[in-house]
Amino acid sequence: MAPSDRIRLAYSPELASRVLRHVGERFAEHLARSQQAEGPVLPWNAPAENVARAAEFLGAGESQPGEDVEAVARRFETLVQTILDRGINLHHRHYIGHQVAPPPPLAAVFDAISSLTNQGAAIYEMGPWSAGVERAVVNRLGEAFGLPAGGFTGFATHGGSLGNLTALLTARSIQFPGVWQNGFEAGPTPVLLVHRDAHYCVDRSAGILGIGTSRVIPLALDGDRRIDVPQLRTTLADLRSRGTPILAVVACAGTTMTGTFDCLGDIADVCREFGVWMHVDAAHGGGAIFSERHRHRLQGLERADSFVCDAHKMMFAPALCAFVFHRHPDRRYATFAQEAHYLYDPTASGSADFDFGLLTVECTKRAMTYTVWGLWSLLGPGIFGDLVDATCARAEEFAEDLREAPDFDLLFQPESNIVVFRYRPAAWQGSEEQLGEFNRRIRRTIIESGRFYFVQTSVDHVGALRAVVMNPLTTRSDLRGLMDEVRATGQALSAAGVPV
Ligand SMILES: Cc1ncc(COP(=O)(O)O)c(C=O)c1O
């Protein structure tokens, strides 16, 4: 095919219309089947098999002379079918896996519009509407979190890991002003005090920020696996008496492993007392602010110096869409003490506040807030609360069923949509480590069967099972079905003499 014909085809409005209509129809069928729990959740294929299959398409990608819209559209349909057939199906009721949402199709379509129009979200003039949307969403979200109007800075970024890093960078730049230019050479390097179960990205941030992971101090936890506040006070007093600088205390509003919420108000009191920056990783639990039932778990979040909330977790937006908030708006440009004259035009007075790139690591940034804005505008903020309530209610029911079953151990009472448990057959004779291994084998067998997708974790170095109810259409009977599946698989593995 001649280059000019190929370019015309690539931008053909007719082809665009055809493929978009096809995706709409095909996805609707896929969604309906998923809601009936039909087909596999995870169509398991070994990595090499998927790579080879994907490479086959690349090899067949050459358009033939004279090929028209019709021919490309037909080949497009095969690719779409393959994506649906071979991908993990988050919309399946038996997807009870990682903290990634099956997005409501409306939200996902806004994400697709963001791709189609490719609006920049870092510089106002590159994406005036997307910047307007981001500002409006940030303002309303900040309000929902109880932040004082005009007393905070907020922006969207590509994920909770980047969000935590950026917030901690803000903490570093504000409290240790020369570090951007000179590193920590001029004075002692600070320590970072962290919830022992914090997501690994916090530890990574310490490495990236030049603090060093050996200066991350894991905080003692109480019996409910929350930061032990009296112990926190003792640790801070001890560090202060030794003159050790402290970058921040990192609390969690929904830990990754168990979904546990720290007592944020008490931690805020202690941080105020010692004049220490309080950061909260609310990547998972931030969405609870929209729920009448669960909002109380976030009490005190509004007093944190900074926090992060992933909309692609409990606000059910497609990945990635995360928000960072901090309460130092007068220092908002301190995070990156850097200038980029070719991007930011000093003659456009007043637009710098909409040049979100001044606040983020990203230069090119997706118009990621269309998803939240679209859903909110069409269904109201209540939709986020409904989704949180539905998934957390299922998790509570599941926990109840596990607690009542003599052959299951419920390891933590869920506070959100995360349930951690083990199967323990009545006649179990092995060690706890072997039980952990046995549970891991059960899970691997089940997920490769395609019947359920759930995840594994380690609790005090022993393997355990973890279900995250991310699909609001998952039913109690689906979760009972998972228990039956675990039992049946365990019995089959034992009968087959599979060693643990
Ligand atoms: C509590 C918590 N913080 C941060 C992250 C990382 O967020 P992201 O995957 O958006 O980078 C996760 C991911 O699961 C998480 O659970």
The ligand as an ORCA input file, in Angstrom:
! r2SCAN-3c Opt
* xyz 0 1
  C      -2.260      1.590     49.825
  C      -1.636      1.678     48.464
  N      -0.832      2.703     48.166
  C      -0.266      2.848     46.958
  C      -0.476      1.916     45.975
  C       0.169      2.090     44.635
  O      -0.725      2.716     43.809
  P      -0.607      2.629     42.202
  O      -0.752      1.192     41.871
  O      -1.735      3.477     41.736
  O       0.729      3.163     41.827
  C      -1.310      0.820     46.222
  C      -1.566     -0.186     45.189
  O      -2.208     -1.166     45.379
  C      -1.903      0.703     47.495
  O      -2.699     -0.319     47.818
*
